[in-house]
Amino acid sequence: MKRTKKLIFNLILFFALIIITFYIVLKDQDVTKIFKMLSNVNKQFILGATLCMLFYISCEAINIGRMLKALNEKSNFFRNLKYALIGFFFSSITPAATGGQPMQIYYMHKDKISVGNSTLALLVNLTCVQVVTISMALFSLIFNYKYLNNVLAWLFVIGVMLNLTALTLLFISIFSKKMTKGIIKIVIKILKFFRVKDIETKQEKLKNELSRYHDSATYIKSNTPVIIKNLITTYIQFIAFYSISYLVYCSFGLSGHNIFQILTMQSLLYATVSGIPSPGAVGVSEGGYMAIYAYVFPEGLLDSAMLLTRGVSFYLFVAISAIVVIINSMKKKERDSETQEINC
């Protein structure tokens, strides 16, 4: 019940932010004119942008699958794609994307994947994302620092620092036994404070998972090619993701800026907004886009370009991933009811 209430609260907050954001963006605009511009874009480029986003999600599925296979867990591409979409949905509707990995671990556990192994696989995957985000942003800053106004410059610094902090914590979580043992102790103290039943049983389970986790982490450290492959896949994944803005730019029949210029600008934008703790970075992403791409799009097209880019790279796949979550929840209820009938 608590989990359901929290989910409902996050959804309300998410949609409230969307409504406020689009009200601010569109309140002084001719909406019919914007939709007319959107209807006249080159649909082939928009299809290409949508395929780039699908490729982005597929790359995460490939990385998850590669790590699970390295840890001797059974899975397949379509299951891994399901985990990627579930992670995308819950990351999108929770502040600072905190809900994505826990829900992925939950659904993997339901598919008989060890919590220790699923946690490690997702931590390695998230570490690769942080490395790629930071490195590409710092590289892009060399060419695009002039597009950052004072506010965006500060947000960029904050975003990079938050991502660096997250990266440091991820390295500690993966490789430090003391850190993870300390986390287990804190969890047990919290459980005792709230007088949770069967503390000893839960503590024993946590210790067993921790032992398996560290065994897996030791295996991963001695098999660096797996991590290198994941890192390369993540670079390709984010190049495809950042290319969406360029394809939207081309869909309006514009020229003058090449793919390298727009791709690096998008890299700056992503690093700037990814550390902001609002669900799906709603509001800051749209505002940041309007500020950075004001140098790229003519004033009359900027609003339409932002709507189209965010529509393809975010809102469309929030809807798709929500459908995946609903279908999986319905299947889970069916399985649970069947199990109850058999037990009866």
C-alpha positions as CSV (number, residue, x, y, z in Angstrom):
1,M,0.0,0.0,0.0
2,K,2.8,2.4,0.9
3,R,4.6,1.6,-2.4
4,T,1.4,2.2,-4.3
5,K,0.8,5.6,-2.6
6,K,4.4,6.6,-3.3
7,L,4.0,5.6,-6.9
8,I,0.8,7.7,-7.2
9,F,2.5,10.7,-5.5
10,N,5.4,10.4,-8.0
11,L,3.1,10.2,-11.0
12,I,1.1,13.3,-9.8
13,L,4.3,15.2,-9.3
14,F,5.6,14.1,-12.7
15,F,2.4,15.2,-14.5
16,A,2.2,18.4,-12.5
17,L,5.8,19.3,-13.6
18,I,4.9,18.6,-17.2
19,I,1.8,20.8,-17.1
20,I,3.7,23.7,-15.4
21,T,6.6,23.3,-17.9
22,F,4.4,23.4,-21.0
23,Y,2.3,26.2,-19.6
24,I,5.4,28.3,-19.2
25,V,6.8,27.4,-22.6
26,L,3.5,27.8,-24.5
27,K,1.6,30.6,-22.7
28,D,2.9,33.3,-25.0
29,Q,3.0,31.2,-28.2
30,D,0.6,30.5,-31.0
31,V,0.0,26.8,-30.3
32,T,-1.8,26.2,-33.7
33,K,1.3,27.6,-35.5
34,I,3.6,25.3,-33.5
35,F,1.5,22.2,-34.4
36,K,1.4,23.3,-38.0
37,M,5.2,23.5,-38.1
38,L,5.4,20.1,-36.4
39,S,3.1,18.6,-39.1
40,N,5.4,19.9,-41.9
41,V,8.7,18.4,-40.7
42,N,10.4,15.6,-42.7
43,K,9.0,12.4,-41.2
44,Q,11.9,10.3,-42.3
45,F,14.2,12.2,-40.0
46,I,11.7,11.8,-37.1
47,L,11.6,8.1,-37.8
48,G,15.4,8.0,-37.7
49,A,15.3,9.9,-34.4
50,T,12.8,7.4,-33.0
51,L,15.0,4.5,-34.1
52,C,18.0,6.2,-32.4
53,M,16.0,6.2,-29.1
54,L,15.0,2.6,-29.6
55,F,18.7,1.8,-30.2
56,Y,19.6,3.7,-27.0
57,I,17.2,1.4,-25.0
58,S,18.4,-1.7,-26.8
59,C,22.1,-0.8,-25.9
60,E,21.1,-0.8,-22.2
61,A,19.5,-4.2,-22.7
62,I,22.7,-5.5,-24.3
63,N,24.8,-4.2,-21.4
64,I,22.5,-5.7,-18.8
65,G,22.5,-9.0,-20.7
66,R,26.3,-9.1,-21.0
67,M,26.7,-8.5,-17.3
68,L,24.1,-11.1,-16.3
69,K,25.7,-13.7,-18.6
70,A,29.2,-12.9,-17.1
71,L,27.7,-13.6,-13.7
72,N,26.2,-16.9,-14.9
73,E,22.6,-15.7,-14.8
74,K,20.1,-16.9,-17.4
75,S,18.3,-14.2,-19.4
76,N,17.6,-13.2,-23.0
77,F,17.4,-10.0,-25.1
78,F,13.7,-9.5,-24.7
79,R,13.8,-9.9,-20.9
80,N,16.7,-7.5,-20.8
81,L,14.8,-5.1,-23.0
82,K,11.9,-5.3,-20.5
83,Y,14.3,-4.5,-17.6
84,A,15.7,-1.5,-19.6
85,L,12.2,-0.1,-20.3
86,I,11.1,-0.7,-16.7
87,G,14.2,1.2,-15.5
88,F,13.5,4.0,-17.9
89,F,9.9,4.4,-16.7
90,F,10.7,4.4,-13.0
91,S,13.8,6.6,-13.4
92,S,11.6,9.1,-15.3
93,I,8.9,9.5,-12.7
94,T,11.1,9.5,-9.5
95,P,13.3,12.4,-8.3
96,A,16.9,12.1,-9.4
97,A,16.0,8.8,-11.2
98,T,16.2,7.0,-7.8
99,G,13.4,4.5,-8.7
100,G,14.9,2.9,-11.8
101,Q,17.5,0.5,-10.5
102,P,15.5,-0.8,-7.4
103,M,12.5,-1.6,-9.6
104,Q,14.8,-3.4,-12.2
105,I,16.2,-5.5,-9.3
106,Y,12.7,-6.2,-8.1
107,Y,11.6,-7.5,-11.6
108,M,14.8,-9.5,-12.0
109,H,14.3,-11.1,-8.6
110,K,10.8,-12.1,-9.8
111,D,12.6,-13.8,-12.8
112,K,14.8,-15.8,-10.4
113,I,17.9,-13.6,-10.8
114,S,20.0,-13.2,-7.7
115,V,19.6,-9.8,-6.0
116,G,23.4,-9.7,-5.5
117,N,24.1,-10.3,-9.2
118,S,21.4,-8.0,-10.5
119,T,22.6,-5.2,-8.2
120,L,26.2,-5.6,-9.4
121,A,25.2,-5.8,-13.1
122,L,23.2,-2.5,-12.7
123,L,25.9,-0.8,-10.7
124,V,28.5,-1.6,-13.4
125,N,26.1,-0.4,-16.1
126,L,25.4,2.8,-14.1
127,T,29.1,3.4,-13.6
128,C,29.6,3.2,-17.4
129,V,26.8,5.7,-17.9
130,Q,28.5,8.1,-15.5
131,V,31.9,7.7,-17.1
132,V,30.5,8.4,-20.6
133,T,28.3,11.3,-19.4
134,I,31.2,13.1,-17.7
135,S,33.9,12.4,-20.3
136,M,31.7,13.4,-23.2
137,A,30.5,16.6,-21.4
138,L,34.0,17.7,-20.5
139,F,35.2,17.0,-24.1
140,S,32.2,19.0,-25.5
141,L,32.9,21.9,-23.2
142,I,36.0,22.7,-25.2
143,F,33.9,23.5,-28.3
144,N,30.7,24.8,-26.8
145,Y,31.5,26.8,-23.6
146,K,30.4,30.0,-25.3
147,Y,26.8,28.7,-25.4
148,L,26.5,28.5,-21.6
149,N,25.1,31.6,-20.0
150,N,25.8,32.3,-16.3
151,V,22.9,30.2,-15.1
152,L,23.7,27.2,-17.4
153,A,27.4,27.5,-16.5
154,W,26.6,27.1,-12.8
155,L,24.2,24.3,-13.5
156,F,26.8,22.5,-15.6
157,V,29.3,22.7,-12.8
158,I,26.7,21.4,-10.3
159,G,25.6,18.7,-12.7
160,V,29.2,17.5,-13.3
161,M,30.0,17.6,-9.6
162,L,26.9,15.5,-8.8
163,N,27.7,13.0,-11.5
164,L,31.3,12.8,-10.2
165,T,30.1,12.2,-6.7
166,A,27.7,9.5,-7.9
167,L,30.6,7.9,-9.9
168,T,32.8,7.9,-6.8
169,L,30.1,6.3,-4.7
170,L,29.5,3.7,-7.4
171,F,33.2,2.7,-7.4
172,I,33.1,2.4,-3.6
173,S,29.9,0.3,-3.7
174,I,31.4,-2.1,-6.3
175,F,34.8,-2.6,-4.9
176,S,34.8,-1.6,-1.1
177,K,33.8,-4.4,1.3
178,K,33.9,-2.0,4.3
179,M,31.5,0.3,2.6
180,T,28.9,-2.3,1.7
181,K,29.2,-3.9,5.2
182,G,28.6,-0.5,6.6
183,I,25.5,-0.1,4.4
184,I,24.2,-3.5,5.7
185,K,24.6,-2.4,9.3
186,I,22.7,0.9,8.7
187,V,19.9,-1.1,7.0
188,I,19.7,-3.5,10.0
189,K,19.6,-0.5,12.5
190,I,16.8,1.1,10.5
191,L,14.8,-2.2,10.5
192,K,15.3,-2.5,14.3
193,F,14.2,1.1,14.8
194,F,11.0,0.4,13.0
195,R,10.6,-2.9,14.9
196,V,10.5,-5.0,11.8
197,K,9.8,-8.7,12.5
198,D,12.3,-11.5,11.8
199,I,15.3,-9.2,11.9
200,E,17.7,-12.1,12.3
201,T,16.4,-13.9,9.3
202,K,16.6,-10.7,7.2
203,Q,20.1,-10.0,8.4
204,E,21.2,-13.5,7.5
205,K,19.7,-13.1,4.0
206,L,21.4,-9.7,3.5
207,K,24.8,-11.3,4.6
208,N,24.3,-14.1,2.1
209,E,23.5,-11.7,-0.7
210,L,26.5,-9.5,0.3
211,S,28.8,-12.5,0.2
212,R,27.5,-13.5,-3.2
213,Y,27.8,-9.8,-4.3
214,H,31.5,-9.6,-3.3
215,D,32.3,-12.9,-5.0
216,S,30.7,-11.6,-8.2
217,A,32.5,-8.2,-7.8
218,T,35.9,-10.1,-7.5
219,Y,35.0,-12.0,-10.7
220,I,34.2,-8.8,-12.5
221,K,37.5,-7.2,-11.4
222,S,39.4,-10.1,-12.9
223,N,37.4,-9.9,-16.2
224,T,37.9,-6.3,-17.3
225,P,37.1,-7.1,-21.0
226,V,33.4,-7.3,-20.0
227,I,33.5,-3.8,-18.5
228,I,35.4,-2.4,-21.5
229,K,32.8,-3.9,-23.8
230,N,30.0,-2.3,-21.7
231,L,31.8,1.0,-21.8
232,I,32.2,0.9,-25.6
233,T,28.5,0.0,-26.0
234,T,27.6,2.9,-23.7
235,Y,29.6,5.4,-25.8
236,I,27.8,4.2,-28.9
237,Q,24.5,4.3,-27.0
238,F,24.9,8.0,-26.0
239,I,26.1,9.0,-29.4
240,A,22.8,7.7,-30.8
241,F,20.9,9.4,-28.0
242,Y,22.6,12.8,-28.6
243,S,22.1,12.4,-32.3
244,I,18.3,12.8,-31.9
245,S,18.7,16.6,-31.6
246,Y,20.6,16.6,-34.9
247,L,17.9,14.6,-36.7
248,V,15.2,16.9,-35.4
249,Y,17.3,19.8,-36.7
250,C,17.5,18.2,-40.1
251,S,13.7,17.5,-40.1
252,F,13.1,21.2,-40.3
253,G,15.2,21.5,-43.4
254,L,17.9,23.5,-41.6
255,S,21.6,23.5,-42.3
256,G,24.6,25.4,-41.1
257,H,25.4,23.2,-38.0
258,N,26.9,19.8,-38.5
259,I,26.2,16.7,-36.4
260,F,29.4,17.1,-34.3
261,Q,28.4,20.6,-33.2
262,I,24.9,19.6,-32.2
263,L,25.9,16.3,-30.7
264,T,28.4,18.0,-28.4
265,M,25.9,20.7,-27.5
266,Q,23.4,17.9,-26.5
267,S,26.2,16.3,-24.4
268,L,26.6,19.5,-22.5
269,L,22.9,19.9,-22.0
270,Y,22.5,16.3,-20.7
271,A,25.3,16.7,-18.2
272,T,23.9,20.0,-17.0
273,V,20.3,18.7,-16.3
274,S,21.0,15.0,-15.4
275,G,22.0,15.9,-11.9
276,I,18.9,18.0,-11.1
277,P,16.6,16.0,-8.8
278,S,13.3,16.5,-10.6
279,P,11.5,13.5,-12.1
280,G,12.8,12.9,-15.6
281,A,14.6,16.3,-15.3
282,V,11.2,17.7,-16.5
283,G,11.3,21.5,-16.6
284,V,15.1,21.9,-16.5
285,S,15.6,19.8,-19.7
286,E,13.1,22.0,-21.6
287,G,14.5,25.2,-20.2
288,G,18.1,24.2,-20.9
289,Y,17.2,23.1,-24.4
290,M,15.6,26.6,-25.1
291,A,18.7,28.3,-23.7
292,I,21.4,26.3,-25.5
293,Y,19.6,25.7,-28.9
294,A,18.6,29.4,-29.2
295,Y,21.9,29.7,-31.1
296,V,21.0,26.9,-33.5
297,F,17.3,27.2,-34.3
298,P,15.5,30.3,-35.6
299,E,13.3,31.9,-33.0
300,G,10.1,30.8,-34.6
301,L,11.2,27.1,-34.7
302,L,12.8,26.8,-31.2
303,D,9.6,25.8,-29.4
304,S,8.6,23.3,-32.0
305,A,12.1,21.8,-32.0
306,M,12.1,21.4,-28.2
307,L,8.7,19.7,-28.2
308,L,9.7,17.3,-31.0
309,T,13.1,16.5,-29.4
310,R,11.7,15.9,-26.0
311,G,8.7,14.1,-27.4
312,V,10.9,11.5,-29.2
313,S,13.7,11.2,-26.6
314,F,11.5,11.2,-23.5
315,Y,7.7,11.4,-23.5
316,L,7.1,8.8,-26.2
317,F,9.3,6.2,-24.4
318,V,7.8,7.1,-21.0
319,A,4.4,6.1,-22.6
320,I,5.9,2.9,-24.1
321,S,7.7,1.9,-20.9
322,A,4.5,2.5,-18.9
323,I,2.6,0.0,-21.1
324,V,5.4,-2.5,-20.5
325,V,5.2,-2.0,-16.7
326,I,1.3,-2.4,-16.8
327,I,1.5,-5.6,-18.9
328,N,4.2,-7.1,-16.5
329,S,2.1,-6.1,-13.4
330,M,-0.9,-7.8,-14.9
331,K,1.1,-10.9,-15.7
332,K,2.5,-10.9,-12.2
333,K,-1.0,-10.7,-10.6
334,E,-2.1,-13.7,-12.8
335,R,0.9,-15.7,-11.7
336,D,0.3,-14.9,-8.1
337,S,-3.4,-15.8,-8.3
338,E,-2.5,-19.1,-10.0
339,T,0.0,-19.9,-7.3
340,Q,-2.6,-19.2,-4.6
341,E,-5.1,-21.5,-6.3
342,I,-2.5,-24.3,-6.5
343,N,-1.6,-23.9,-2.8
344,C,-5.3,-24.0,-1.8
